[in-house]
């Protein structure tokens, strides 16, 4: 079962790197909303963000399920990957919501009352 715990730790590290890569693409997207660039570049960055987002979500889901399986199999709680994965997924959702809000404000403006 030690090998399975190592796989969980490695998967948790990969999940961190995926979040860092998503943050890089998010910063590019925000910068490209301000600077004029071609539509093809924005479309490709949006596509990369979408693929990375689903990868982050599915990898996090796998880590959570694997942590629960490991707990029921060995009766030893390996909490660090589980808690860190939940925090990284929350960070991903917060980043994506903020980017969507910035995109809406930049493209459509800001108004009160609908």
N, C-alpha and C positions, 0 to 999 in steps of 0.2 A: 504494500500500500504506500510505501515511501515513494515509489516511482510515480504513483498517481498524484501525490502531494506536490512532487516536483513539476509535474505537468500543469497542475493548477497554478503554481507559482509562476511558471513560464508564461502561461496563458494570461495571467494577470499583468505581467510585464508587457506582453504584446498589446494588451488592451490599453495600457498607458500610452504606448507609442502610437497606436491608432488615434487616440484622442489628441495627442500632440499634432499629428498630421492633419486631423480635422480642424484643429485650431489654426494651423497655417493656412489651409484653404479658406477658412472663414475670414481671416485677416485679409487675404488676397481679394476675396469677394467684396469686403467692405471698402477696401482701397479702390477697387475698380468701379464701385458705385460713384466715387467722387471724381476719379480721373477718366477721361474719355478713352475707351479701348474698343476693340471690335466685338461685335456680338458673338462671334464664334468662340472667342476666349472666355467670355462670361458663361456661355452655354456649356463649354467643356468643364469649367470650374464648378458650375452647378451640378453637372453630372457626376464629377468626382466627389463632391460633397454628399450627394445622394447615395452613391455606392459606399463611401466611408461611413455614412450614418447607419445604413443597414448592417454593415459589417460590425460596427461598434455595438449595435443593439443585439445582433445575433451572438457575437462573441461574449458579451456580458450575460446574456440569457444562458449560454452554455456554461459559463463559469458558475453562475448561481445554481443551476441544476446539478452540476458536478460537485459543488460544495455540499449540497444537501444529500446527494447520493453518498458521498464520502462520509458524512456524519452518520447516516443510517447504517452504513456498512461497517465502520470501525468504532462507532460510538465516541469518537474524538472530534471535537469541533475545531475546524480549521477556519477561523473567523476572519482573519486578515484579508484574504482574497475576496470573501463575500462582502465585507463592509466597503472595501476599496472599490469593488466593482459597482456597488450601488451608488457610491459617491461619484464615480466617473460617469455613470449613466445619467445621473442627475445633472452633472456639469454639461454633458453633451446636450441634454434637452434644454437647459438654460441658454447655452450658446446658440442653439438653433432657433429658439424663440426670440432672442435678442436680435439675431441677424434678420429674421423675418420681420420684426418690428422696424428695424432700420431700413430694410428694403421697402416696406410699405410707406414709411414716412418720406423717404427720398423720392420714390416714384409717384406717390399720390398726394403727398402733403399731409398736414396735420389739421384736424378740425374737431371742435367740440360738438356734442349733441347729434351726431349721426350725419 
